[in-house]
Amino acid sequence: MTQEEQHPERAHLIRERNQRLVLRLIFRLGSLSQSKAVQCTGLKAPTVFRIFSSLEQRGLIEAVPVPDAYASKHRRKGRQPVYYRIRANAAYVVGVDFWARSAAAIIQDFAGNLIAERTVCFASPPSAEGALELIANLIRDMLAESAIESDKLVGIGVGAPGSVRATTGVVQYYARIPGMTEFPLAQRLRKRFSVPVVVTNNASIVALAEHRYGQAYGVSSLFLFLVRAGVGGAFIQNGKLVSDRSRTAFEVGHLSVDPAGPACSCGNRGCLELYLNEDTVCSALSHIGSCTGIEDAERILSENRRGADAALAPILEASTHAVRDIRRLLAPEAVVIVTRSKCLSERLAKDASVDFMRNDQRFGPPEAKIIASEYNPTLACKAACDLIYEEYFAHGYEFRNSGMTAE
């Protein structure tokens, strides 16, 4: 009796793990031949052949022409290797990012191509139940317009505001949306769409987006400040989000930058987000011109209005203080400051960079940099989609029916 006959369950798990390994490689590389898969995985050629045959039969991969790079490098007679890629319409993934004032969502196919995207602004912060319905309707509308069948939806990745328990997809607390306390967001969305839902803090997905697709691409470690109604933070080390097992967000908005400052609801005084938030920026700039929203702030700053720097001085001082503390504490290769205004991000990063050059070079790597970036909802949602791809490849073909984000 063979080992497979003696231990059929273990053999099944090994086969599935090997299939996920190969499928993940094809997904990451874009295309892959069987001979290259043997080299990359160390699996035997007959095993790789069976895996490719199974994946093709399941409709997950398809043969493609030999890549030009390979053809030009290997000009020889004889049989050319067959390359395979992910079959784009085999499955679809939804990514969502939302907060008190807006929600964005995209659909990607299984090859990572953008199929649909939408953004909706809220006239006023919705309730937790209202936010859930708005997000669900956003997803339903996109699926209907894209004519995507429900059984082809693999999962939904969500960047949510506030404190999020990532292991369960529960938003523990977000003051700016009424009722968003111990709110089981993943469970509620899963019931509506019958697919796994992965939820993490939106500062975390913005950090992933900057690291994988944005201006911090390729850095070994980064700390991100996300400035909207408050300030969120996230830390990436060696390409992975730093987590305390259940939460990935850093409550950097409640970092005290002035112990003698105003009292914060968290119990501290002089917290960063009391000084640095969109409303405070607009209030400061309203002394220069009409500034009722972040779009007006961008206009005023882009026009280099006289007095703008003086108006923002307390805000710039607070943010510089926070960047300095984070750099000394964590020594990231890059600090990324993300706001919904390109010019505001640049002003904040410029002052922090000057402070670093003047006072702080002995802390952290000498090539460290401070990067300004404008919030990009599509990239944030793309990173939310990545949450689903990663879980899918980690947990196999039964991911759709798995107990991820259990109550």
NORVENHU-V764616 format. One record per backbone hydrogen bond with DSSP energy under -0.5 kcal/mol. CO is the residue of the C=O (numbers start at 0). NH is the residue of the N-H. E is the energy in kcal/mol with one decimal. If there is no record, write none. Layout:
co = {CO | CO}
nh = {NH | NH}
e = {E | E}
//
This chain:
co = {1 | 2 | 6 | 7 | 8 | 9 | 10 | 11 | 12 | 13 | 14 | 15 | 16 | 17 | 18 | 19 | 20 | 21 | 22 | 23 | 24 | 25 | 31 | 32 | 33 | 34 | 35 | 36 | 37 | 43 | 44 | 45 | 46 | 47 | 48 | 49 | 50 | 51 | 52 | 53 | 54 | 54 | 55 | 59 | 61 | 63 | 66 | 67 | 68 | 69 | 73 | 80 | 81 | 82 | 83 | 84 | 85 | 86 | 87 | 87 | 90 | 91 | 91 | 92 | 93 | 94 | 95 | 96 | 100 | 101 | 102 | 103 | 104 | 105 | 106 | 106 | 107 | 108 | 112 | 115 | 117 | 119 | 126 | 127 | 128 | 129 | 130 | 131 | 132 | 133 | 134 | 135 | 136 | 137 | 138 | 139 | 140 | 141 | 142 | 143 | 146 | 148 | 149 | 151 | 151 | 153 | 154 | 155 | 156 | 157 | 157 | 158 | 159 | 161 | 162 | 162 | 163 | 164 | 164 | 164 | 168 | 169 | 169 | 170 | 171 | 172 | 173 | 175 | 176 | 177 | 178 | 179 | 181 | 182 | 182 | 183 | 184 | 185 | 186 | 187 | 188 | 189 | 195 | 197 | 199 | 200 | 200 | 201 | 202 | 203 | 204 | 205 | 206 | 207 | 208 | 208 | 209 | 210 | 213 | 215 | 219 | 219 | 220 | 221 | 222 | 223 | 223 | 224 | 224 | 225 | 225 | 227 | 229 | 230 | 231 | 232 | 233 | 234 | 235 | 236 | 239 | 243 | 245 | 246 | 247 | 249 | 249 | 250 | 251 | 252 | 253 | 254 | 254 | 257 | 261 | 263 | 267 | 269 | 269 | 270 | 270 | 271 | 271 | 274 | 276 | 277 | 278 | 279 | 280 | 281 | 283 | 284 | 284 | 292 | 292 | 293 | 294 | 295 | 296 | 297 | 298 | 299 | 300 | 304 | 306 | 307 | 308 | 309 | 311 | 312 | 313 | 314 | 315 | 316 | 317 | 318 | 319 | 320 | 321 | 322 | 323 | 324 | 325 | 325 | 326 | 332 | 333 | 334 | 334 | 335 | 335 | 336 | 337 | 338 | 340 | 341 | 342 | 343 | 344 | 345 | 346 | 347 | 348 | 349 | 350 | 351 | 352 | 353 | 354 | 354 | 355 | 355 | 359 | 364 | 368 | 368 | 370 | 372 | 374 | 375 | 376 | 377 | 378 | 379 | 380 | 381 | 382 | 383 | 384 | 384 | 385 | 386 | 387 | 388 | 389 | 390 | 391 | 395 | 397 | 398 | 402}
nh = {5 | 6 | 10 | 11 | 12 | 13 | 14 | 15 | 16 | 17 | 18 | 19 | 20 | 21 | 22 | 23 | 24 | 25 | 26 | 27 | 28 | 29 | 83 | 36 | 37 | 38 | 39 | 40 | 41 | 47 | 48 | 49 | 50 | 51 | 52 | 53 | 54 | 55 | 56 | 57 | 59 | 60 | 58 | 86 | 84 | 82 | 70 | 71 | 72 | 73 | 75 | 82 | 33 | 63 | 31 | 61 | 87 | 89 | 90 | 109 | 109 | 153 | 154 | 107 | 156 | 105 | 158 | 103 | 121 | 98 | 119 | 96 | 117 | 94 | 114 | 115 | 92 | 111 | 108 | 106 | 104 | 102 | 130 | 131 | 132 | 133 | 134 | 135 | 136 | 137 | 138 | 139 | 140 | 141 | 142 | 143 | 144 | 145 | 147 | 146 | 148 | 151 | 152 | 91 | 153 | 195 | 93 | 197 | 95 | 159 | 199 | 97 | 201 | 163 | 171 | 172 | 165 | 167 | 168 | 169 | 185 | 164 | 171 | 182 | 181 | 162 | 176 | 177 | 179 | 127 | 180 | 173 | 183 | 170 | 184 | 187 | 188 | 189 | 190 | 191 | 192 | 193 | 155 | 157 | 159 | 203 | 204 | 205 | 206 | 207 | 208 | 209 | 210 | 211 | 212 | 213 | 215 | 217 | 216 | 218 | 237 | 238 | 333 | 235 | 335 | 225 | 233 | 226 | 337 | 227 | 231 | 277 | 227 | 252 | 225 | 249 | 223 | 241 | 221 | 239 | 236 | 245 | 165 | 243 | 234 | 232 | 251 | 253 | 254 | 272 | 255 | 256 | 271 | 260 | 269 | 266 | 263 | 256 | 257 | 273 | 274 | 274 | 275 | 276 | 280 | 281 | 282 | 283 | 284 | 285 | 286 | 287 | 288 | 295 | 296 | 297 | 298 | 299 | 300 | 301 | 302 | 304 | 303 | 307 | 310 | 311 | 312 | 312 | 315 | 316 | 317 | 318 | 319 | 320 | 321 | 322 | 323 | 324 | 325 | 326 | 327 | 328 | 329 | 330 | 330 | 368 | 222 | 336 | 370 | 224 | 337 | 372 | 226 | 374 | 344 | 345 | 346 | 347 | 348 | 349 | 350 | 351 | 352 | 353 | 354 | 355 | 356 | 357 | 358 | 359 | 359 | 360 | 362 | 367 | 334 | 370 | 336 | 338 | 376 | 379 | 380 | 381 | 382 | 383 | 384 | 385 | 386 | 387 | 387 | 388 | 389 | 390 | 391 | 392 | 393 | 394 | 395 | 398 | 400 | 401 | 405}
e = {-1.9 | -2.6 | -2.2 | -2.1 | -2.1 | -2.2 | -2.4 | -2.5 | -2.6 | -2.4 | -2.2 | -2.5 | -2.2 | -2.2 | -2.7 | -2.5 | -1.6 | -2.3 | -2.4 | -2.4 | -2.8 | -1.9 | -2.2 | -2.0 | -2.0 | -1.7 | -2.6 | -2.3 | -2.1 | -2.3 | -2.5 | -2.1 | -2.2 | -2.7 | -2.3 | -2.5 | -2.8 | -2.2 | -2.2 | -2.0 | -2.4 | -0.9 | -1.2 | -2.7 | -2.5 | -0.9 | -2.4 | -2.7 | -1.1 | -2.4 | -1.4 | -0.5 | -0.6 | -2.6 | -2.0 | -2.2 | -0.9 | -2.1 | -0.8 | -2.1 | -1.4 | -3.2 | -0.7 | -2.8 | -2.9 | -2.3 | -2.8 | -2.9 | -2.9 | -2.4 | -2.8 | -2.4 | -2.6 | -2.1 | -3.4 | -1.4 | -2.7 | -2.2 | -2.1 | -2.5 | -2.6 | -2.4 | -2.9 | -2.2 | -2.1 | -2.4 | -2.4 | -2.6 | -2.7 | -1.9 | -2.2 | -2.6 | -2.6 | -1.8 | -2.5 | -2.5 | -2.6 | -2.0 | -2.3 | -1.1 | -0.5 | -1.9 | -1.4 | -2.6 | -0.6 | -0.6 | -2.1 | -2.3 | -2.4 | -0.6 | -2.3 | -2.0 | -2.4 | -0.6 | -2.3 | -1.2 | -1.1 | -1.3 | -2.1 | -1.2 | -2.0 | -3.1 | -0.9 | -2.6 | -1.2 | -2.3 | -1.3 | -0.5 | -2.1 | -2.4 | -2.0 | -1.5 | -0.6 | -2.7 | -2.3 | -2.4 | -2.4 | -2.6 | -1.9 | -1.1 | -2.0 | -2.5 | -2.0 | -2.8 | -2.8 | -0.7 | -1.3 | -2.1 | -2.0 | -2.3 | -2.4 | -2.4 | -2.2 | -2.6 | -2.6 | -1.1 | -1.1 | -1.0 | -1.3 | -1.8 | -1.8 | -0.9 | -1.3 | -2.9 | -2.8 | -0.5 | -1.4 | -0.6 | -3.0 | -0.6 | -2.8 | -2.7 | -2.5 | -0.9 | -2.9 | -2.5 | -2.9 | -2.9 | -2.2 | -1.8 | -2.7 | -0.6 | -3.4 | -2.4 | -0.5 | -1.0 | -2.6 | -1.5 | -1.8 | -2.4 | -0.5 | -0.6 | -1.9 | -2.7 | -3.1 | -1.8 | -2.9 | -2.8 | -0.8 | -1.7 | -0.6 | -1.7 | -2.6 | -0.7 | -2.2 | -2.6 | -2.5 | -2.3 | -2.3 | -1.3 | -0.9 | -2.0 | -1.6 | -0.5 | -1.8 | -2.2 | -1.9 | -2.6 | -2.4 | -2.5 | -1.5 | -1.6 | -1.2 | -1.8 | -2.3 | -2.0 | -0.5 | -0.8 | -3.0 | -2.4 | -2.0 | -2.4 | -2.3 | -2.1 | -2.1 | -2.6 | -2.4 | -2.1 | -2.4 | -2.6 | -2.2 | -1.9 | -3.0 | -0.6 | -1.7 | -2.0 | -2.1 | -0.5 | -3.3 | -2.8 | -0.6 | -2.4 | -2.9 | -3.3 | -2.5 | -2.1 | -2.3 | -2.5 | -2.5 | -2.5 | -2.0 | -1.9 | -2.4 | -2.3 | -2.2 | -2.1 | -2.6 | -1.8 | -2.9 | -0.6 | -1.7 | -0.5 | -1.9 | -1.8 | -2.2 | -0.5 | -3.0 | -1.4 | -0.5 | -2.2 | -2.4 | -2.0 | -2.2 | -1.7 | -2.1 | -1.7 | -1.0 | -0.7 | -0.9 | -2.0 | -2.7 | -1.6 | -2.8 | -2.6 | -1.5 | -2.2 | -1.4 | -1.6 | -1.1 | -1.6 | -0.6}
//
